[in-house]
Amino acid sequence: MIAANIQKINQEIGNKTRLIAVSKTKPAELVLEAYNANQRIFGENKVQEMLANYESLPKDIEWHLIGHLQSNKVKYIAPFVSMIHSVDSLKLLMSIEKEAAKCNRIIPCLLQIFIAKEETKFGLNRSELYEILDQLKLNPLPHIQICGLMGMASNTNDENQIRNEFSGLNLLFNEVKSAYFNEIPSFCELSMGMSHDYLIAVEEGSTLIRVGSLIFGTR
Ligand SMILES: *Cc1c(COP(=O)(O)O)cnc(C)c1O
């Protein structure tokens, strides 16, 4: 089942977009089943679960942190995390910088942008985003690599709304790239799209989709 689900999604998204299998709350056996189907990128939204899975599963897995991250928990994942998608404050970036430096690593990060209509989702608004980018320009953080933006669309069945939110994020990505990351090829990731909206996200330029329930079943 899991292998077939992964194969189907990979065929649909083509080779410009990578699939992150969101394994949160699922037992390690199921993660291993996906691993055996050649899946190598996994997403977790909780530090403790990611750490437990990292310790018990093969070491060539890329672990992506996709959920809200508290500054005081960065130290647990800094030694191995492949990408942090959910950076939503300068304070968090400073903490990632400090812990990455201790590990002698450069940690790839995405800035999470608030694009949904709901109040419940995390993320930066436009002016907060530019404030952080201006700060980073003044005071570069050598152990952080800003690789792009992440966003979650509204939880709605209105496809037009979802499409508008994703295309708005893509526009913002291009704006930020030309203003701050021109000629910096590592600023290239747009993390958007989940089980119910990844096809729209891919059409709107997603490079990383985060899919859980469609691979592993409902939580
Ligand atoms: C849980 C989660 C996903 C995956 O959600 P599904 O609907 O199960 O595909 C994607 N992104 C984030 C940030 C999540 O927390």
PDBQT file of the ligand as one rigid body, heavy atoms in Angstrom, charges set to zero:
ROOT
HETATM    1  C1  LIG A 301       0.678  17.115   9.030  1.00  0.00    +0.000 C 
HETATM    2  C2  LIG A 301       1.315  18.107   8.133  1.00  0.00    +0.000 A 
HETATM    3  C3  LIG A 301       1.369  17.888   6.733  1.00  0.00    +0.000 A 
HETATM    4  C4  LIG A 301       0.781  16.672   6.065  1.00  0.00    +0.000 C 
HETATM    5  O1  LIG A 301      -0.591  16.669   6.157  1.00  0.00    +0.000 OA
HETATM    6  P1  LIG A 301      -1.499  15.587   5.366  1.00  0.00    +0.000 P 
HETATM    7  O2  LIG A 301      -2.791  16.269   5.196  1.00  0.00    +0.000 OA
HETATM    8  O3  LIG A 301      -1.548  14.385   6.224  1.00  0.00    +0.000 OA
HETATM    9  O4  LIG A 301      -0.824  15.334   4.067  1.00  0.00    +0.000 OA
HETATM   10  C5  LIG A 301       1.990  18.853   5.959  1.00  0.00    +0.000 A 
HETATM   11  N1  LIG A 301       2.547  19.960   6.491  1.00  0.00    +0.000 NA
HETATM   12  C6  LIG A 301       2.498  20.207   7.818  1.00  0.00    +0.000 A 
HETATM   13  C7  LIG A 301       3.118  21.454   8.341  1.00  0.00    +0.000 C 
HETATM   14  C8  LIG A 301       1.891  19.292   8.672  1.00  0.00    +0.000 A 
HETATM   15  O5  LIG A 301       1.863  19.535   9.991  1.00  0.00    +0.000 OA
ENDROOT
TORSDOF 0
